[in-house]
Amino acid sequence: MSENPQTVPHQDAAPLTFSFLTLFPELLAPFADEAIVGKARGRGLVDVNLVNLRDFAGNRHQKVDDTPYGGGAGMVIRVDVAERALASLPAADEVILFSPAGERFTQAVAEDLATRRHLVFLCGRYEGFDARTEGLVTRELSIGDFVMMGGEAAAACVLEAVARLVPGVIGDPQSHQADSFSSGLLDYPEFTRPPEWQGHSVPDVLRGGNHGAVATWRREQALARTLARRPDLLRSAPLTPADTATLSSLGATPEQLSDWGAPPDPPPRRQKRRRTPPSVPDASDT
Ligand SMILES: C[S@@+](CC[C@H](N)C(=O)[O-])C[C@H]1O[C@@H](n2cnc3c(N)ncnc32)[C@H](O)[C@@H]1O
């Protein structure tokens, strides 16, 4: 995989290489070859290395798993197989084991991983890896509180989330600053043509050409969505006094606002008092 004929080395920096250790490399190949990741590989911004764990089985039958000590259902992937596969790779900044018991994968973790040069992903199957594999990795990641059949889909999620943060992969670097979670809030709703569809119109403000009004509307929409769907995010979102005013107009209580550490609402602007003009002496007074 790393011998992608399209790969042209990026002139400014080494590509971020993703090495996947898996029993099903063919499941991951489309994520590596197609769409934005495929193009980024062609431009030398990222590289993908698919490694079949069976190549390190160390036996004629390429058997990588065995029955669990203590009995019970299922099979467990051997630690010595994982160890040999890892030893075949160049040094990595992070070796990540996918497991439902891992740390929750978030945008903040993706941003951290995007700063590395070589990430290795260990994708489990069956009952997972022998627990001693944990000693070979730098971190364990879970993509949510559910159990899948294997780690490949989890690894593909992480590839998709991290690769798009590598500088140059996405054309407009500002495009992910407003993304859900990057700004601390959920993203605002987006619209495109047609302006009218089945009785639903695009909001007038987005068609008015007033960039300031569009920015204000988008911030309010992001706050409204986050308040309605993921109020937990507001606890760590950077909020301005204007956001506090928006959130309280949307029904957030003073207790919630103080729980989220929202800055105080800006005091209402004082009306400038009109000075009474000095009375013009009446001509008749003189
Ligand atoms: C059937 S699961 C093993 C589940 C394990 N017995 C447990 O309950 O924690 C097989 C493999 O799928 C992957 N996997 C399943 N769910 C996952 C999740 N939510 N996040 C990350 N990896 C997951 C892991 O690599 C795991 O080793």
The ligand as a MOL file (V3000), in Angstrom:
LIG
                    3D

  0  0  0     0  0            999 V3000
M  V30 BEGIN CTAB
M  V30 COUNTS 27 29 0 0 0
M  V30 BEGIN ATOM
M  V30 1 C -16.2440 -8.2280 18.9810 0
M  V30 2 S -15.1040 -6.9870 19.4080 0 CHG=1
M  V30 3 C -14.5080 -7.5430 20.9470 0
M  V30 4 C -15.3170 -7.0010 22.0410 0
M  V30 5 C -14.7840 -7.3540 23.4320 0
M  V30 6 N -15.0520 -8.7120 23.7590 0
M  V30 7 C -15.4690 -6.4420 24.4210 0
M  V30 8 O -16.5930 -6.6960 24.8130 0
M  V30 9 O -14.8800 -5.3820 24.7620 0 CHG=-1
M  V30 10 C -13.7850 -7.2380 18.2920 0
M  V30 11 C -12.9310 -6.0190 18.0190 0
M  V30 12 O -13.7200 -5.0150 17.4330 0
M  V30 13 C -13.1740 -3.7360 17.7250 0
M  V30 14 N -14.2400 -2.9030 18.2990 0
M  V30 15 C -15.5040 -3.2780 18.5540 0
M  V30 16 N -16.2310 -2.2780 19.0280 0
M  V30 17 C -15.4160 -1.2020 19.0800 0
M  V30 18 C -15.5850 0.1480 19.4880 0
M  V30 19 N -16.7270 0.5990 19.9700 0
M  V30 20 N -14.5330 0.9800 19.3700 0
M  V30 21 C -13.3480 0.5550 18.9080 0
M  V30 22 N -13.1240 -0.7300 18.5190 0
M  V30 23 C -14.1390 -1.5930 18.6010 0
M  V30 24 C -12.0080 -3.9490 18.6800 0
M  V30 25 O -10.7940 -3.8990 17.9490 0
M  V30 26 C -12.2740 -5.3460 19.1970 0
M  V30 27 O -11.0780 -6.0130 19.5810 0
M  V30 END ATOM
M  V30 BEGIN BOND
M  V30 1 1 1 2
M  V30 2 1 2 3
M  V30 3 1 2 10
M  V30 4 1 3 4
M  V30 5 1 4 5
M  V30 6 1 5 6
M  V30 7 1 5 7
M  V30 8 2 7 8
M  V30 9 1 7 9
M  V30 10 1 10 11
M  V30 11 1 11 12
M  V30 12 1 11 26
M  V30 13 1 12 13
M  V30 14 1 13 14
M  V30 15 1 13 24
M  V30 16 1 14 15
M  V30 17 1 14 23
M  V30 18 2 15 16
M  V30 19 1 16 17
M  V30 20 1 17 18
M  V30 21 2 17 23
M  V30 22 1 18 19
M  V30 23 2 18 20
M  V30 24 1 20 21
M  V30 25 2 21 22
M  V30 26 1 22 23
M  V30 27 1 24 25
M  V30 28 1 24 26
M  V30 29 1 26 27
M  V30 END BOND
M  V30 END CTAB
M  END
